Amino acid sequence: MSTFQPGTKVLVGKKDYWYAAIVGLITAFFGRLLLINNEVPLAYGDFSLPLWSLFLILPIVEFIAYIIASKLFSHILFLKQLGRFGIVGLMNVSVDIGVATSLRRAFEVEPKSSEMLPILIVAAAIAIVNSYFWQRMWTFSEKAPPSRKEFIAFVVVTLIGLGINTGVAYLAIYGISSLDSLSPDRILTLSKILAVSISLFWNFLGYKFIVFR
Protein backbone atom coordinates (compact mmCIF):
# COMPACT_ATOMS: atom_id res chain seq x y z
CA MET A 1 0.00 0.00 0.00
CA SER A 2 1.05 3.63 -0.51
CA THR A 3 3.00 5.25 2.28
CA PHE A 4 3.96 8.86 2.83
CA GLN A 5 5.93 10.73 5.45
CA PRO A 6 4.87 14.33 6.19
CA GLY A 7 7.29 16.88 4.76
CA THR A 8 8.56 14.47 2.09
CA LYS A 9 8.46 15.75 -1.44
CA VAL A 10 6.08 13.77 -3.63
CA LEU A 11 7.94 12.60 -6.72
CA VAL A 12 6.32 13.20 -10.09
CA GLY A 13 7.55 11.28 -13.14
CA LYS A 14 7.25 12.17 -16.79
CA LYS A 15 4.66 9.43 -17.17
CA ASP A 16 2.33 11.43 -14.89
CA TYR A 17 2.21 14.25 -17.43
CA TRP A 18 1.49 11.79 -20.23
CA TYR A 19 -1.24 10.16 -18.16
CA ALA A 20 -2.85 13.60 -17.83
CA ALA A 21 -2.67 14.06 -21.61
CA ILE A 22 -4.13 10.57 -22.29
CA VAL A 23 -6.98 11.29 -19.87
CA GLY A 24 -7.52 14.51 -21.82
CA LEU A 25 -7.86 12.54 -25.07
CA ILE A 26 -10.44 10.20 -23.54
CA THR A 27 -12.31 13.20 -22.14
CA ALA A 28 -12.28 14.78 -25.60
CA PHE A 29 -13.72 11.65 -27.23
CA PHE A 30 -16.69 11.35 -24.88
CA GLY A 31 -17.04 15.12 -24.52
CA ARG A 32 -17.47 15.34 -28.27
CA LEU A 33 -20.24 12.72 -28.07
CA LEU A 34 -21.87 14.72 -25.30
CA LEU A 35 -21.88 17.93 -27.37
CA ILE A 36 -23.15 16.13 -30.49
CA ASN A 37 -25.98 14.43 -28.61
CA ASN A 38 -27.02 17.71 -27.01
CA GLU A 39 -26.62 19.60 -30.31
CA VAL A 40 -24.36 22.11 -28.59
CA PRO A 41 -21.61 23.79 -30.67
CA LEU A 42 -18.15 24.46 -29.30
CA ALA A 43 -18.60 28.22 -29.37
CA TYR A 44 -18.57 31.40 -27.30
CA GLY A 45 -20.43 34.34 -28.80
CA ASP A 46 -19.35 34.74 -32.43
CA PHE A 47 -16.25 32.62 -31.90
CA SER A 48 -16.57 28.92 -32.67
CA LEU A 49 -14.31 25.90 -33.08
CA PRO A 50 -14.83 22.53 -34.79
CA LEU A 51 -15.54 19.68 -32.37
CA TRP A 52 -12.40 17.83 -33.45
CA SER A 53 -10.36 20.61 -31.84
CA LEU A 54 -11.26 19.07 -28.46
CA PHE A 55 -8.67 16.39 -29.24
CA LEU A 56 -6.02 19.13 -29.25
CA ILE A 57 -7.37 21.45 -26.57
CA LEU A 58 -8.15 19.06 -23.71
CA PRO A 59 -4.90 17.03 -23.74
CA ILE A 60 -2.83 20.22 -23.84
CA VAL A 61 -4.89 21.94 -21.13
CA GLU A 62 -4.78 18.94 -18.80
CA PHE A 63 -1.05 18.42 -19.48
CA ILE A 64 -0.29 22.05 -18.54
CA ALA A 65 -2.73 22.04 -15.62
CA TYR A 66 -1.04 18.98 -14.14
CA ILE A 67 2.42 20.51 -14.51
CA ILE A 68 1.27 23.58 -12.57
CA ALA A 69 -0.56 21.56 -9.91
CA SER A 70 2.37 19.18 -9.41
CA LYS A 71 4.68 22.12 -8.74
CA LEU A 72 2.27 23.86 -6.35
CA PHE A 73 1.42 20.72 -4.36
CA SER A 74 4.74 18.85 -4.56
CA HIS A 75 4.84 18.40 -0.74
CA ILE A 76 1.16 17.67 -0.15
CA LEU A 77 0.14 14.17 -1.18
CA PHE A 78 -3.57 14.62 -0.39
CA LEU A 79 -3.87 17.65 -2.67
CA LYS A 80 -1.88 15.96 -5.43
CA GLN A 81 -4.20 12.96 -5.25
CA LEU A 82 -7.21 15.27 -5.20
CA GLY A 83 -5.92 17.01 -8.33
CA ARG A 84 -5.45 13.70 -10.14
CA PHE A 85 -8.87 12.61 -8.95
CA GLY A 86 -10.36 15.81 -10.37
CA ILE A 87 -8.77 15.20 -13.80
CA VAL A 88 -9.97 11.58 -13.82
CA GLY A 89 -13.34 12.71 -12.46
CA LEU A 90 -13.84 15.13 -15.36
CA MET A 91 -13.08 12.28 -17.74
CA ASN A 92 -15.60 10.04 -15.98
CA VAL A 93 -18.29 12.73 -16.21
CA SER A 94 -17.78 12.81 -19.98
CA VAL A 95 -17.76 8.98 -20.17
CA ASP A 96 -20.90 8.65 -18.05
CA ILE A 97 -22.92 11.30 -19.86
CA GLY A 98 -21.54 10.43 -23.31
CA VAL A 99 -22.53 6.77 -22.93
CA ALA A 100 -25.92 7.58 -21.36
CA THR A 101 -26.99 10.06 -24.04
CA SER A 102 -25.69 7.81 -26.84
CA LEU A 103 -27.63 4.79 -25.53
CA ARG A 104 -30.75 6.92 -25.03
CA ARG A 105 -30.57 8.02 -28.65
CA ALA A 106 -29.73 4.56 -29.99
CA PHE A 107 -32.73 2.95 -28.26
CA GLU A 108 -34.98 6.04 -28.56
CA VAL A 109 -35.83 6.05 -24.85
CA GLU A 110 -37.65 8.94 -23.20
CA PRO A 111 -35.87 10.26 -20.05
CA LYS A 112 -38.90 9.69 -17.77
CA SER A 113 -39.49 6.16 -19.07
CA SER A 114 -38.73 3.17 -16.82
CA GLU A 115 -36.45 1.96 -19.64
CA MET A 116 -34.11 4.80 -18.72
CA LEU A 117 -33.03 3.08 -15.49
CA PRO A 118 -30.93 0.31 -17.10
CA ILE A 119 -29.30 2.89 -19.35
CA LEU A 120 -28.32 4.96 -16.32
CA ILE A 121 -26.92 1.85 -14.61
CA VAL A 122 -24.89 0.76 -17.66
CA ALA A 123 -23.45 4.26 -18.19
CA ALA A 124 -22.52 4.66 -14.53
CA ALA A 125 -21.01 1.14 -14.38
CA ILE A 126 -18.78 1.80 -17.41
CA ALA A 127 -17.62 5.09 -15.90
CA ILE A 128 -16.90 3.44 -12.53
CA VAL A 129 -14.85 0.60 -14.02
CA ASN A 130 -12.90 3.14 -16.04
CA SER A 131 -12.45 5.17 -12.86
CA TYR A 132 -11.09 2.19 -10.92
CA PHE A 133 -8.41 1.57 -13.54
CA TRP A 134 -7.20 5.17 -13.48
CA GLN A 135 -7.58 5.72 -9.73
CA ARG A 136 -5.55 2.61 -8.96
CA MET A 137 -2.87 3.13 -11.58
CA TRP A 138 -2.47 6.89 -11.33
CA THR A 139 -4.43 8.82 -8.68
CA PHE A 140 -3.32 6.66 -5.75
CA SER A 141 -0.36 5.03 -7.55
CA GLU A 142 -1.05 1.63 -6.02
CA LYS A 143 1.99 -0.59 -6.68
CA ALA A 144 0.94 -3.81 -4.98
CA PRO A 145 -0.98 -6.33 -7.13
CA PRO A 146 -4.76 -6.31 -6.61
CA SER A 147 -5.77 -8.40 -3.60
CA ARG A 148 -9.03 -10.14 -2.79
CA LYS A 149 -9.61 -7.73 0.11
CA GLU A 150 -9.04 -4.72 -2.12
CA PHE A 151 -11.35 -6.09 -4.80
CA ILE A 152 -14.15 -6.73 -2.30
CA ALA A 153 -13.71 -3.21 -0.88
CA PHE A 154 -13.80 -1.81 -4.41
CA VAL A 155 -17.02 -3.72 -5.22
CA VAL A 156 -18.71 -2.44 -2.05
CA VAL A 157 -17.63 1.18 -2.57
CA THR A 158 -18.52 0.94 -6.27
CA LEU A 159 -22.01 -0.46 -5.65
CA ILE A 160 -22.75 2.33 -3.16
CA GLY A 161 -21.42 4.89 -5.66
CA LEU A 162 -23.47 3.31 -8.43
CA GLY A 163 -26.58 3.50 -6.25
CA ILE A 164 -25.96 7.17 -5.43
CA ASN A 165 -25.25 8.02 -9.07
CA THR A 166 -28.24 6.18 -10.53
CA GLY A 167 -30.66 7.19 -7.77
CA VAL A 168 -29.83 10.90 -7.93
CA ALA A 169 -29.95 10.90 -11.75
CA TYR A 170 -33.31 9.10 -11.86
CA LEU A 171 -34.89 11.48 -9.34
CA ALA A 172 -33.35 14.56 -10.95
CA ILE A 173 -34.82 13.62 -14.34
CA TYR A 174 -38.34 14.05 -12.93
CA GLY A 175 -37.49 17.42 -11.41
CA ILE A 176 -35.71 18.79 -14.48
CA SER A 177 -38.37 17.39 -16.86
CA SER A 178 -40.73 20.11 -15.60
CA LEU A 179 -38.64 22.52 -17.69
CA ASP A 180 -40.47 21.95 -20.97
CA SER A 181 -38.02 24.00 -23.00
CA LEU A 182 -35.24 21.39 -22.60
CA SER A 183 -34.65 18.51 -25.00
CA PRO A 184 -34.54 14.92 -23.66
CA ASP A 185 -30.74 14.75 -24.03
CA ARG A 186 -30.25 18.02 -22.15
CA ILE A 187 -32.53 16.83 -19.35
CA LEU A 188 -30.48 13.66 -19.10
CA THR A 189 -27.18 15.56 -19.25
CA LEU A 190 -28.13 17.95 -16.43
CA SER A 191 -29.39 15.04 -14.32
CA LYS A 192 -26.16 13.10 -14.83
CA ILE A 193 -24.00 16.13 -14.03
CA LEU A 194 -25.79 16.49 -10.69
CA ALA A 195 -25.58 12.74 -10.01
CA VAL A 196 -21.89 12.42 -10.89
CA SER A 197 -20.99 15.53 -8.90
CA ILE A 198 -22.53 14.04 -5.75
CA SER A 199 -21.23 10.49 -6.25
CA LEU A 200 -17.67 11.76 -6.93
CA PHE A 201 -17.34 12.86 -3.29
CA TRP A 202 -18.25 9.39 -2.07
CA ASN A 203 -15.98 7.70 -4.62
CA PHE A 204 -12.92 9.79 -3.68
CA LEU A 205 -13.36 9.25 0.06
CA GLY A 206 -14.15 5.57 -0.44
CA TYR A 207 -11.16 4.92 -2.70
CA LYS A 208 -8.73 6.87 -0.55
CA PHE A 209 -9.74 5.73 2.94
CA ILE A 210 -11.22 2.29 2.26
CA VAL A 211 -9.93 0.75 -0.98
CA PHE A 212 -6.42 2.24 -1.36
CA ARG A 213 -5.66 3.25 2.20
N, C-alpha and C positions, 0 to 999 in steps of 0.2 A: 504493500500500500504506500501511497505518497506520504512523505515526511517533509517537515519544514521547520527550521529553527528561526525564531524571530530575529530580525536584523540581518539575515542572510539574503544576499542578492539572488533574485530568481533568474536563472539563466534562460535566455531565449535564443534558440537556434534559427538558422536560416529557413529550416523547414516550416517553422511557425508562420513566417511571412507568406510562404507558398500555400500553406493550409488556408490562411485567410483569403488569398486570391482564389483558390479552388472553391471555397465556400461562396465567394462572390459570384463565380460562374454558375453554380447550382442555383443560387438566389435569382440570378438573372433569367435562367431558363424558366423557372416556375413563376417568377414575377411577370415575365412576358405573357405567359398563359393567363395569369390573373388579369392583366390589363386588357388582353384580347377578349376574354370572356365577359368582362364588364364594359367593353366597348369604350375604354378610357384611353385617350391618346397620351403620349409622353410629351406634355406641353405645359408651358407656363405663359399665359397671356398670348402674345403673337409669336412667341418663340416655341418651336417644336423640334423634336428629334425622332428619327425612326426607331422602332422598338428594338431593332438589332443592336442599337448603340448601348443597350443595357449590358451586353456581353463585354463591352469595353469599360463602361463607367463603373459598374459595381465591383469588379475585381480590383480595379485601380484604387477606388475609394476605400475599400476594406483593407487592401494592402497598406495604404498610407495610414489609415486610421489605426491599424494594429501597430505599426512602427511607432507612432506617437504615443499610444497607450502603453506600449511595452517600456518606453523610456520613462514615462511619468510614474508608472507603478512597478518599477523594477524591484523594489524592496517589499512590496505588499502582495503576497500570494493571493489573498482573498479577492482583491480588486482585479488582479490579472485574470483570475479564473472567471470573475463576473464579466469582465470585458469579452473574454472568449465565449462565454455563455451567451452574451448579448448578440455577438456576431452569428453564432450557430442558431440562436433563437429567431433572429430575423430570417435566416434561411428556412427554418421550420415553419414560420408563418407563411412564407411564400409556397412551400411544399404543401402544407395543409390546405390552404385556400385554393391553390392552383389545381390540386387533385379534386377537391370537393366541387368546385365550379365546373370543371371539365366533365366529371361523372354526372353532375346534374344535367348538363347540356346533352351529353351522350344518351342518357336514358330519358330525357325530357320529363324530369320530375319537378313538380311544384314544391317550393320551399316548405309550405305548411302541410304537405302530404306526409303520411306515415312512412312512405317509401324513402323519405329524406333521411331517416334515422340510420339505416345501414350505410348510406353514403357518408354521413358524418363520422361514423365509426371507422370505416375503411380509410378515409382521409386522415383522421387523427392517428390511427394505428401506423400508417406509412410514415407519417411525420415523426412519431415517437421512436420507431425503429431506426430511422435515419439519425435522430437525435442521439440515441444510445451509442451508435457507432462513433459519432464525432465527439460526444462528451467524454467517452472513455479514452479515445485515442488522443484527443487534443486538449479539451477544456481542463480535464483533471489529470491528463498525462499518466494514466494508469499503466504501469509497466508489467505488473504480475499478470500471468495468464488468467482468463476468466475462471472463477471457482463456482461450485454449486451454490454456495451461500450467497455470492454476489449476484448470480443469476436469479435466484429466488427473490432477493431483495429488489432487483430490477423489475421483475414481473409484478411484485406487489405495488411498488411505487408507480410503475407504468399503468397498471389497471386503475389505480386511484386517479392518476392524471388523465387517463382516457375518460373516466367517468365524469370528472370535472369539466373537461373540454367538451364532450358530447352533450352533457346535461345543460351547461350554460348556453351552448350554441342553439340547442333545440328550443329552449325557453326564450332566448333572445329573438329567434325568428318570429315568434308570435307577437312580441312587442314591437319589433321593427316593421312587421308586415302592415301595421296600421298606417304607415306612411305610404299612401297609395302612389305617390309620384316615383317610387323606387322600383327598378326592374328586379326580377327574381334573383339574378346573379348578384346584384348590389346588396340586396337584403341578406343573402347568404354570406357575402364577403364581410359585411359589417358585423354580423353575428359571430363569424369565425374569428375576426380580429378581437372582439371582446372575450370570446372563449379562450383563445390562445394566450391572450395577455394575462388572464387570471391563472390559467393552468401552468404558465411558465414559472410563476413564483413557487408553486408546489414542486415542480420538476427540479428546479435548481436546488432548493433546500433538501429535497429527497435524495438527489444524486450526490450532493456534497456531504451530507451528514449521515446518510443511511447506506447508500450503495457504494460510494467511493471514499468513505471516511478513512 
